Amino acid sequence: MSELGPDEIERPIGFVITSVITAFFSLSTAIRAPETLGQFRVLFKGFGADLPAITFIALESAWIWWLFAVPGIAIAIWILSSARITRAQFRTMKITVRSFTLLLGLAVALTAWGLYAPIFKLGAVV
């Protein structure tokens, strides 16, 4: 292998693993979302209660998870595409992966809240 340039670094393996795990999580969420949300839809239909707007949005959001899966895979491919990167590229990659992970986590948390809030509310009444 040739020498690294003055501004080049080896791509850290931990960073690669993090980006691949994030991409895998976003893809598996997109694949599983329609079935899981369908089960919740049946559950809420059995309750017969009015649902809050956040729950309705969460139940109808199965296709939205693909908006996370595609960029997640693209980010992982971008990071895996070169073993040597400049420090500026590494900073950009870190910001991208961290921002994407934060947005994905926020989407999962809001969906979970939207799905479980009515269940907890009904449990408190009973």
Secondary structure, DSSP 8 states (H G I E B T S, - for coil): -----TTEEE--HHHHHHHHHHHHHHHHHHHHHHHHHHHHHHHHHHHT----HHHHHHHT-GGGGHHHHHHHHHHHHHHHT-SEEEHHHHHHHHHHHHHHHHHHHHHHHHHHHHHHHHHHHHHHH-
